[in-house]
Amino acid sequence: MNKPQKGCNLEKCFLCSNTVPEWRETINLHKQNLKFKKGEVIFSEGQPVTGIYFVYSGTAKVHKKWGDDKELIIRFAADGSILGHRGLGSKMVYGVSATAVVPLVVCFVDIKFFEASLKTNSDLSYKLMVLFAEELDISERKMRDLAHMPVKGRVAQSLLSVEEQFGKDSNGYINLTLSRHDLAAYSASTYETVFRVIMDLIKENIVIVTGKQIKVNDRQKLAGLTMGT
């Protein structure tokens, strides 16, 4: 991890877009721009909260320990997203980990300044409250899917979710290259099971795979798998 010279996107990031314009100069005085390599850990579950991160460019995965040697990916954070906010509370420890999926640039502010920003900017406090509610809803749905949806349906749901978030490139492939291990962690499954499911989806012409790139070829059939059809 190092400090690049690139500045923050003051219009797109969660912090700057939800604060009054007069506060942005204060943000510039307190922020640090940090760069992480692919696979580099931004912060780890259980560590004391030192501050909050905002994605400037690239993508990070937010993940949590699942058993002794597994992880569950909760979400992917792209440009403008906030990281580390789940550590806010009485314990002040990060409840999840965040790792760069691709080369990543983030804007970091220490926790005291972030708390001051919340107290000074009512829109920021409100949007953070909404974000917590949305993330709770997503977590509850993932728990429901884990209990009731077959693995094939969970893999299908993961592919649809990633395509919706990141879109498609000019050739129709999902605009995020996911390793099978990350797809398994996002689907709450194992690498071996996800490999078999992907092979089945290829045979059924529902997805097309070229290297590590995946294209949803039949969205209707893929969506049907999430409903058991």
Long-range contacts (C-beta under 8 A, 24 or more apart in sequence): 1-34, 1-35, 1-36, 1-37, 1-40, 2-34, 2-35, 3-32, 3-33, 3-34, 3-35, 4-33, 4-34, 4-35, 4-105, 5-33, 6-33, 6-56, 6-105, 7-33, 8-33, 8-54, 8-56, 8-107, 9-56, 9-79, 9-80, 12-79, 12-80, 13-54, 13-55, 13-56, 13-80, 13-107, 14-54, 14-80, 14-81, 14-82, 14-127, 14-131, 15-52, 15-54, 15-82, 15-107, 15-109, 15-114, 15-117, 15-124, 16-54, 17-80, 18-121, 18-123, 18-124, 18-127, 19-117, 19-120, 19-121, 19-123, 19-124, 20-121, 20-123, 23-117, 23-120, 23-121, 27-109, 27-117, 30-109, 30-110, 30-113, 31-107, 31-108, 31-109, 32-107, 32-108, 32-109, 33-105, 33-106, 33-107, 33-108, 34-105, 34-106, 34-107, 34-108, 35-103, 35-104, 35-105, 35-106, 36-60, 36-100, 36-103, 36-104, 36-105, 36-106, 37-100, 37-103, 38-100, 38-101, 38-102, 38-103, 38-104, 39-99, 39-100, 40-99, 40-100, 40-104, 41-97, 41-98, 41-99, 42-83, 42-97, 42-98, 42-99, 42-100, 42-104, 42-106, 43-83, 43-84, 43-94, 43-97, 43-98, 44-94, 44-97, 45-94, 45-95, 45-96, 45-97, 46-93, 46-94, 47-93, 47-94, 48-92, 48-93, 48-94, 49-84, 49-87, 49-88, 49-92, 49-93, 49-94, 49-111, 50-110, 50-111, 51-84, 51-108, 51-109, 51-110, 51-111, 51-113, 51-114, 52-82, 52-83, 52-84, 52-85, 52-108, 52-109, 52-111, 52-114, 53-82, 53-83, 53-84, 53-98, 53-106, 53-107, 53-108, 54-80, 54-81, 54-82, 54-83, 54-106, 54-107, 54-108, 54-109, 55-79, 55-80, 55-81, 55-82, 55-83, 55-104, 55-105, 55-106, 56-105, 56-106, 56-107, 57-104, 57-105, 58-100, 58-101, 58-102, 58-103, 58-104, 58-105, 59-100, 59-101, 59-102, 59-104, 59-166, 59-176, 60-98, 60-99, 60-100, 60-101, 60-104, 60-106, 61-98, 61-99, 61-101, 61-182, 61-185, 61-186, 62-96, 62-97, 62-98, 63-96, 63-97, 63-98, 63-99, 63-185, 64-95, 64-96, 64-97, 65-97, 66-185, 66-188, 70-185, 71-97, 71-185, 72-185, 72-188, 73-182, 73-185, 73-186, 74-135, 74-138, 74-139, 74-142, 75-135, 75-138, 76-101, 76-162, 76-165, 76-166, 76-176, 76-186, 78-165, 78-166, 82-128, 82-131, 85-128, 85-131, 85-132, 86-135, 101-176, 101-178, 101-182, 102-177, 142-188, 145-188, 146-188, 149-226, 149-228, 150-228, 151-187, 151-189, 151-193, 151-194, 151-197, 152-197, 152-200, 152-225, 153-225, 153-226, 153-227, 153-228, 154-187, 154-188, 154-189, 155-183, 155-187, 155-189, 155-194, 155-197, 155-198, 155-201, 156-201, 156-222, 156-223, 156-225, 156-226, 157-187, 157-226, 158-183, 158-186, 158-187, 159-183, 159-207, 159-214, 159-216, 159-222, 160-216, 160-219, 160-222, 160-223, 160-226, 161-186, 162-186, 163-216, 168-215, 171-215, 172-215, 173-210, 173-213, 173-214, 173-215, 174-213, 174-214, 174-215, 174-216, 177-212, 177-213, 178-212, 178-214, 179-212
